[in-house]
Amino acid sequence: MVDLLADDDASVPPVMAELWARAVTKRARDLDSQRAEYDKFVRMADRADPPIDDRDVQLRFYDWWAAQAALLSASAQLQSWCRRMAEDVGAPYEWDETLVDLRNAIEHLSVARFEDAEARPKPVGDRSLRRLKSLLIGSHGRSRLLFGKIDPDVLVARAQRVLGDANDVRWPDPDEDEIADYLADLRSRALDD
């Protein structure tokens, strides 16, 4: 087996971009699954048939909330590696500030103030949360937006652009020329974002 990360400095960014693009698509599936499970338990609790303990609903909410945070984290990593590839070839890259601010706000949530299922910035504290103004940390109804800010489908679309056609994505055979072609193709797809 070829270790694509041990080849050279130029091979690491596209491999890491693919790694994180795959993680984004997996985290998005996990998010959809967790949200469906949470919604199912909420409906069962509302009907009280079968009787559902509030703790069961709460645990499903925790899983869904953590799935949102995991998707944000993977998406931010993907963005960082795509930016690195763009910088390596002198190409422009459009940075998604909302994604970065949202990821940072989640990471520094402990410095926020909370009211009505929203995190709000304190007068002194996290700059990212101040830029976002608030962050929905409750169930926020039927919204698909991550923490009320970013559509997960946009994040998945970015990841899919890096991966290209799902039927075409494969690890290359251990031939050096094929590896170089593969890395060049992956790099160009990531830069097209």
SULLINUR-V586562 format. One record per residue. RES is the residue in one small letter. PHI is phi in radians with two decimals (none if undefined). BURIAL is 1 if it has 9 or more other ideal C-beta (glycine too) atoms within 8 Angstrom, else 0. Layout:
BEGIN
[[RES,PHI,BURIAL] [RES,PHI,BURIAL]]
END
This chain:
BEGIN
[[m,none,0] [v,-1.54,0] [d,-1.62,0] [l,-1.14,1] [l,-1.49,0] [a,-1.71,0] [d,-1.17,0] [d,-2.82,0] [d,-1.03,0] [a,-1.24,0] [s,-1.44,1] [v,-1.17,1] [p,-0.99,1] [p,-1.17,1] [v,-1.17,1] [m,-1.15,1] [a,-1.10,1] [e,-1.13,1] [l,-0.96,0] [w,-1.29,1] [a,-1.13,1] [r,-1.12,1] [a,-1.10,1] [v,-1.05,1] [t,-1.14,1] [k,-1.20,0] [r,-1.11,1] [a,-1.16,1] [r,-1.11,0] [d,-1.05,1] [l,-1.06,1] [d,-1.05,0] [s,-1.13,1] [q,-1.14,1] [r,-1.14,1] [a,-1.08,0] [e,-1.14,1] [y,-1.06,1] [d,-1.03,0] [k,-1.07,1] [f,-1.21,1] [v,-1.10,1] [r,-1.08,0] [m,-1.13,1] [a,-1.16,1] [d,-1.11,0] [r,-1.46,0] [a,1.01,0] [d,-2.51,0] [p,-1.28,0] [p,-1.03,0] [i,-2.05,1] [d,-1.29,0] [d,-0.98,0] [r,-1.11,0] [d,-1.08,1] [v,-1.15,1] [q,-1.05,0] [l,-1.14,0] [r,-1.19,1] [f,-1.09,1] [y,-1.00,0] [d,-1.09,1] [w,-1.14,1] [w,-1.06,1] [a,-1.14,1] [a,-1.13,1] [q,-1.09,1] [a,-1.11,1] [a,-1.15,1] [l,-1.13,1] [l,-1.07,1] [s,-1.10,1] [a,-1.10,1] [s,-1.14,1] [a,-1.16,1] [q,-1.12,1] [l,-1.02,1] [q,-1.05,1] [s,-1.08,0] [w,-1.27,1] [c,-1.13,1] [r,-1.12,1] [r,-1.04,1] [m,-1.10,1] [a,-1.10,1] [e,-1.09,1] [d,-1.08,0] [v,-1.92,0] [g,1.25,0] [a,-1.64,0] [p,-1.26,0] [y,-2.45,1] [e,-1.49,0] [w,-1.44,0] [d,-1.56,0] [e,-1.11,0] [t,-1.10,1] [l,-1.05,1] [v,-1.12,1] [d,-1.07,1] [l,-1.17,1] [r,-1.04,1] [n,-1.13,1] [a,-1.09,1] [i,-1.16,1] [e,-1.15,0] [h,-2.01,1] [l,-1.06,1] [s,-1.14,0] [v,-1.71,0] [a,-1.52,1] [r,-1.88,0] [f,-2.19,0] [e,-2.73,0] [d,0.89,0] [a,1.03,0] [e,-2.25,1] [a,-1.64,1] [r,-2.21,1] [p,-1.25,1] [k,-1.39,0] [p,-0.94,0] [v,-2.16,0] [g,2.85,1] [d,-1.06,1] [r,-1.13,0] [s,-1.09,1] [l,-1.16,1] [r,-1.10,1] [r,-1.16,0] [l,-1.33,1] [k,1.33,0] [s,-2.83,1] [l,-2.50,1] [l,-1.30,1] [i,-1.96,1] [g,-1.56,0] [s,-1.30,0] [h,0.69,1] [g,1.02,0] [r,-1.64,0] [s,-1.07,0] [r,-1.55,0] [l,-1.18,1] [l,-1.17,1] [f,0.91,1] [g,1.33,1] [k,-2.20,1] [i,-2.26,1] [d,-1.33,0] [p,-1.10,1] [d,-1.11,0] [v,-1.16,0] [l,-1.17,1] [v,-1.16,1] [a,-1.06,0] [r,-1.08,1] [a,-1.11,1] [q,-1.16,1] [r,-1.12,1] [v,-1.21,1] [l,-1.32,1] [g,1.30,1] [d,-1.08,0] [a,-1.01,0] [n,-1.29,0] [d,-1.68,0] [v,-1.41,0] [r,-2.75,0] [w,-1.30,0] [p,-1.26,1] [d,-1.21,0] [p,-1.32,0] [d,-1.73,0] [e,-1.02,0] [d,-1.15,0] [e,-1.15,1] [i,-1.11,1] [a,-1.08,0] [d,-1.09,1] [y,-1.06,1] [l,-1.15,1] [a,-1.12,0] [d,-1.13,1] [l,-1.10,1] [r,-1.10,1] [s,-1.19,0] [r,-1.13,1] [a,-1.17,1] [l,-1.30,1] [d,-1.26,0] [d,-1.07,1]]
END
